[in-house]
Amino acid sequence: MSGTGVDAANSVRHRWALLITVGAGLLLITLDNSILYTALPTLTRELGASGSEGLWIINAYPLVMAGLLLGSGTLGDRIGHARMFVAGLLIFGAASVLAAFAPNPEVLIGARAVLAVGAAAMMPATLALIRTHFTVERERNIAIAVWGSLSVVGAALGPIVGGTLLQFFWWGSVFLINVPVVLLALLATALIRPANDPDPTKSWDLISSLQVMVGLVATVIAIKQFGHLPPSPAILGTAIVVAAIGFALFVRRQRRLADPLLDFAIFRNNAFTAGVLAAAFAMFAIGGIQLVTTQRFQLVGGFTPIEAGVLVATIALGSLPTALLGGAFLHRVGLWILIAGGLGLSVVGVVVTIVGFGADFRLLVTGLLVTGAGLGAAMSVASSAIVGNAPVRRAGMASSVEEVSYEFGSLTAVAILGSMLSLIYSATVALPSGAPDEARESISAALELAAGDQGIVEAASQAFDGAYLAVMAVVAGVLAVGTAATGVLLRRYGPGTRSQVHSEH
């Protein structure tokens, strides 16, 4: 083999080794988004956490990450994405140890927030490194499809990994499992030594990140208030006003900055916008289905954590084939079929799941598989639509926008659907006379207070099943909206389109 051939082979091996390394980091990030769904009942019991604290233990992670992602992408452009990836790994590993040995809910919530800081540093860097190292369009599409499939797989496998660990170890193991993966990723990064390529001319604006964070936190607080009966008018009103002010100040600041964290002009590209929407809708569906399904089948169905994890892991099983094939055939099939068609298929899957819930468990599992197949197709090329339609000089920004869409989807799923589940249960449960009022607050409280009273157990279970079906119907409706929106945006990106990406090189 000639010297040029050897160099080319080494270059190919280097690129794919880099993909494996950043993929390991991405897998950690997405696993930690969903690994607590099966662990939540155990965590709540062991730490004595309230229902609200339980939701904050889950939400602290995507909330802080979403607030920091735009800033971290731009910071990566400034100091180099390889350096950001390593810094993120170090923070993530240290926070995992803190979370594993947290003595109370407050410390665990804080540790989850620090985990999010590490994840926010890593996540844009993973996609930006792929964007800058894979320069051939078709090869890059495949690499990004692998990246997108890891997002689906990590999110879907989180519950089964959490359930398996809880089967054999204490609850802290769901965090401690991160440490060896972090160490291996650090070693691999040191061996591969990816190009850092910092751009000192890029500015980093902390104020913009704080404005986004204020808006997101206030939004989540407002959503959670709707889950209370009755909601506090003072808290709800204040949260809405603060959210509006935070987001308004952010938009105003971006329009005045010479180098903003978010350039709104980038959304004029329909494919870019459709990719952002597809990522958000897909993660909303995955997060919502996992959260309510694992809770329902553990609390009402009597499933163990690992059994509930295996059940929702069927989403990952369904998504793998379409996620991997989507990137490989994007140049032939087009964005319209893969994104809008994939979301449309997922609507069918959720409907089948709802029908199977009351008719046949095998039909329910089939519905989850079909849902995963649709979401896998959409997410595999959402990344290509986003990164491929952004200028190279905006690689960090484009990566950050995609990650924000993922985290915003997960965040709103937990906040909206988790609160809706509690609200519908509390509003519809018909407890027998003499039952304690506390049993109306949550099904966990009802089952704990039942003390063998089958009347309370049956009433609580029936109400929770009704709430579960209502939430799944909302998921189907949201996916239908996503199908329509992306279908309109991508109507010119069907089969035979010359190119599905139009980035500046």
N, C-alpha and C positions, 0 to 999 in steps of 0.2 A: 504494500500500500504506500502511495506517495506521501510526502510530508504534508501536503495540502489535505489529502484524504484522512490522515491520522488526526490532523487538527480539526477537521470537520466532524469526525466521529467523536472526538473528545468534547467538542462544543455541544453536540447533540446530547451526549451523556450528561454534561454539565447542566444543560437546561432542564432535562427531565429529573435530575437529582434535585435541582432547585424546586421544581414543582412538588416533589414528594415532601421536601422539607417545609415549604410554606403551607402545603396541604395539611401537614401534621399540626401546625399552629392553628389553621382554620378549623380543623376538626375539634381541637380543644375548645375554641371559642363557641362553636355552635353546640357542642355537647353540653357546655355549662349553661346554655340558654334553656335547655329542656330536661336536664338530668334530675332536677328537683321535682318534676311533676309526680313521679312515683314516690319520691322521698318525702314529699310534703307532709302526709299524715304522720309519718314517723318523726320528722323534725318537730312538728307542732307538739306532739306528745312528749318527746324527750326534753325539749327546751322550754316547755310550758308556754309556747307562743300563742297569742290570740289569733283569730281568723284574719284580722287586719295585718298583724305582724307577719303572718304566713305569706300573704300576698306581696308585702313589701320585701320579704326575703327573696321572692322570685323577681319582682319588678325592679329592685335596686340595680340589678345587673344591666338589663337592656336600657333602662332609663338613663343611667350615667353614660353608658356607651354611646347612645344616640346623641346625647348632648355634646360629647367630645369628638365624635368621628369627623365632622367637617374640619375642625381645627387640627386634628392629628394628621389628616391627609395633607393639608397645606404645610404643616410642620415637617412632614416626611419629604415633601418637595424641597424644603429649605435645607434640612440637615442630611438627607439621604434615607431612602426607604429601607435599606439593609440595616442601617443603624437603628431605625425605629422598630424594626422587627425584633432585633436582639433586646432592646430596652423593654419592649412589651413582654417578651418571654420572661425576663428576669422579674418584672413586677408581678406577672401572672403567677409565677411559681411561688414567690414569697406570700402573696395573698391567699393562695390555695392552702398553704400550711396554716395561716392564721384562721381561715374559715373552718378547717378541719377540727381545730381545737377550740372553737369559740365556746365560751361558757354560758352565753345567754343570747337571746334573739337580737339584742341591740348590737352586740359585737359581730354577730353573723351578718347582719344587714350592712354594717360598715365594711366588713371583709369583702362582701359581694360588690360593694361600690368600688373598692380598690381593685378587685378582679377586673371590673369593667374598664378601669384606667389602663391596665395592661392589655386588655383585649382591644381597646380603642386605638392603642399605639400599633398593635400588630395587624389589625384587620385590613386597613387600607393598604398597608405595605405588602400584604400577600398578593393582592390583585395588581398593584402597581409594579411589583417586581416581575410578575408574569407579563404584563403589558410591555415592559421595557426590554425583557430578555427574549421573548418570542416575537421575532420581527416578521416572520412569514405568516400571512393572514390565515391560511387554512390550518397550519400548525397551532397558531394562537387560538383559533376557534376551538380546537380539540382540547388544548390546555385549559381554556376558560370553562369548557363544558365539564371537564374533570373537577375544576374548582367549584363550579355550580352544583355538581352532583354531591360533592363533599358537604356543601351547605345543607342539602336536603337530607343526606344520610346522617350527618351529625345531629341535626335537629330531631330526626325521627328515631335515632338509636339512643338518644339521651335517656329516655324512660327505661329502656331495657337494660342499659348499663347501670343506671341507678338501682333498678329493681334487683339485678344480679348481685351487686355489691351489698345491698341491704340484706340479702338472703344469707350472706356468710360473714359480714363484718358490721362494725358499728357505723352510724350515720356519717361520721367524719370521713369515711373512706371515699365518699362520692366526690370529695374535694382533693384528698390526698393522691388519688389516682393520676392527677394532673402532673405531679412532680416528676416522675420518671420520663414522661413524654417531653416535658420542658427541657430536661437535661439532654435527652437524645437530640432534640431539635437544635439546641445550642451547639452541641458537638458537630452536628452535620453542617450548620451554618459556618462554623469555624473552618471546616475542611473544604467546603465549596467556595467560600469567600466571594459571594455575589458582588457585582459592581455597586458602589454606593451612590455615585453621581449626585452629590448635593448641589443645590442652586441657591447660593447665599443671597441672591437678589430677591428671592421670595420673602414676603413678610408673613408673620404669624400674629393673629389678632386674638388675644385671650378674651377680650370683652365680648366679641361676637359669640364665642363658645358659651360664655356665662349667660348671655341673653337667651340663647336657644335652650340652655338647661333650665332657666327660670320658667320659660314658656312650657316646656315639657312636664316639669314637676307639677306646675299648677294645673295643667290639663289632666294629668293622672289623678290628682286630688279631686278635681271636679267630677271626673268619671266615677270614681269610687264613691262619691257622695250619692250618686244615683242608686247605688246598691244598698243604701240605708233606708229604712222605713221609720219615720219620714226623714228625708235629707235635711241637713241644717241649712236654712236659707243664707245665713251669714257666711258659713264656710264655702258654700257653693258659689255665691255671688262674688266673694273675694277671689276665689280661685279662677273664675272665668275672667274677671277684670285683670288679674295679674298675668294670666296666660296671654290675653290679648295685647297687653302692654309689652310683654317680653318679646313676642313674635313681631309686633309692629316696630319696635326699636331695632330688632335684628334686621328686618327687611330694609328699614331706612338706612342703617349703617352700611349694609352691603352695597347699596346704590351710591354711597358717597366714597367708598374706599377705592383706591386705584387698583388694589389687588385683593378683591374680596374673597372670603371663605367660600361663598357660593355666588357664582355668576349666573343670574337668572336667564341670561340670553341663551344658555346652553339647552334650556328646555324648549327652544324653538324647533329643535330637531325632534320630529315625531317618534322616530325609533328610540331615541334616548329616553324620552318621556314614557313611552310604552314599556321599556325595560324597567324603569323605576317603579311604575305601577304594578307590573307583573311580579316583581320581587316582593313588594309590600303585600299585595293580595295573597300571594302564595304563602308567605310566612305567617300572615294573619290566619289563614286556614290551617296550616300545620300546627301552629301554637295553640289555636283554639280547640281543634279536634283532640290534640294530645291532652291538654289540660282537663277538659270536661270528661273525656272518655276514661282516662286513668282514674279520675276521682269517682266517676259513677260505678265502674266495675270493681273498684276496691271497697267503696263504702256500701253499695247496695248489692253488687253481684258476689261479694265475698272473695274476689280475686286476691292473690298475694301480690306484692309489688312487682315481682318478676313476671307473673302471669299478665298483669296489666301492661307491663312494658313490652312483652312479646306481642300482645294484641295490637298496640299502636305502632309497633315496629313494622307491621305489614305495609304501612305507608312507605317506608324506606324500601322495602322489597319491591313494591310496585313502581317506585320512582327510578330505580337503578338502570333498567334497560333503556327507558326513554331519555333519561338524563345523559347517558353516555352516547346514545345514537344521535341525539339532537345536535350536538356540536359537530359531529362527523358529517351530517347531512344538511347542515344549515345552508350551505352554498347551493344546494339543489332544491330543498323544500321551501326555504324562505321563513322569515320571522313571523309572518301572519299566521301560518298554519301551526307553527310550534308554540307560539305564545298564546294567541287568541284561541286556537284549537285546543291547546293543552289545558287552559283554564276552563274552557267549555266542557272538556271531558271530565275535569274534576267536579264540576257541578253535578254531572250524571252520577259520579261516584258517591258524592255526599247524599244525594237522593236515594240511591240504592242502600246506603248505610242506614238511613232513617227507616226505610221500609223493612230492612232486615232486622232492625232492633226489635220490632214487635212481631216479626214473623219467623225468622230463621237466623240463628247465629252465623251459619255458614254464608248466608247472603250478606250479613253485616261485614264479615271479613272480606268478602268479594268487593263490597263497596269501598272499603278502605284501600284495597289494592288498586282499584280503578282510580280512586282519588289520587293516590301516589303517582300513578302513571301520568296523569294529566299534569300534576304539579311539577314532576320531574322534567317533562318536556319544556314547560314554560321557563323554569328556573335555569335549565342548562344553557339557554341562549339569551336569557335576560341580561346576563353579564356581558355577552358579546354585543348586544344592542346598546348597552350603556358605555362600556369602555371603547368599543369600536367606533362609536360616533362622537367621541370627544377628542379634541386635539391632544397630541402627545404632551404638550406643555401643561395640559390640564389633567394628566393621568392621576395625580393624587386627588384632585377635586372629584373627578369622575368616580374613582374608587370609593371615596368617602360618601358620595351621594348614594351609591349602591348600598353600602353598609348601613347607612341611615335608613334606607327604605326597608332593609331586612329587619333591623332592630325596631323600627317604628311599627312594622307589621306584628312582630312578636309582642311588643309592649302594649299595643292597643288590644291585641287578642286577650291578653291576661287581664288588662284593666277593664275592658268593656264586657267581654264574655264571662269573666270571673264574677264581676259585679252583677251581671244579668242573671247568672245562675243562682246567686244568693238571693237576689231580689224576687225572682219568680218563685223560688222555693218558699221564702217567707210569706209571700202574698197568697200562695195557693194551698199551703199545707193545712189540712183539716184535722187538727189534733182531737183526740177523744176528751171528753169532759174530765177535769181533774188533772190533766197533763200540765207539767210546769211550763210557764211562758217562755223560759229560756230555750225550750226545744224548738221554738219557732225561729230562732236566730240562725241556725245552721243544722244541716243533717248530722254533722259530727256531734254537736251538742245534743241533738235528739237521741241519737244512738247511745250516747254516754249516759243520758238521764233516764233512758227507757227502763233500765233495771229489770229486764225480762218481760216488760209489758209489750206484748205483740201488737196491741192496738196502736201504740206510738210508733213502733218500728214500721208497721205497714203504711201508716199515714205518711210518715217521713219519706219512706221509699217511693211511694206513689207520687208524691209531690216532686221529689228530686228527678224521677224519671220524666215527668212532664216538663220540668225545667231543662233537662238534658235535650229532649227533642226540640224544644223551642230554640235553644242555642244552636243546635245543628242546622235548623231551618234558616237561622240568621246567617250562618256560615255559607250555606248554599246561595242565599240571596246576594251576599257580598261578592262571592265568586262570579255570579251571573253579571253583576255590575262591572266587575273587572274584565270579563269576557267581552262585553259590549264596548267598553272604553278602549281596550287595546285593539279590538277588531277594527274600530273606526280609525285609530291612529296609524295602524299598520296596513291599511287597505292597498297601499302601493308597494308593499314588501312581500308579495306573494311568490309562488313558484315562477322561475324564469327571470326574476329580477336580477340585473347584472351584478350588483354587489349589495350585500346586506350591511356593510359598514362603509362609512365615508369620513373617517378620521383624517386629520391633517398630519402628514408625516414629514 
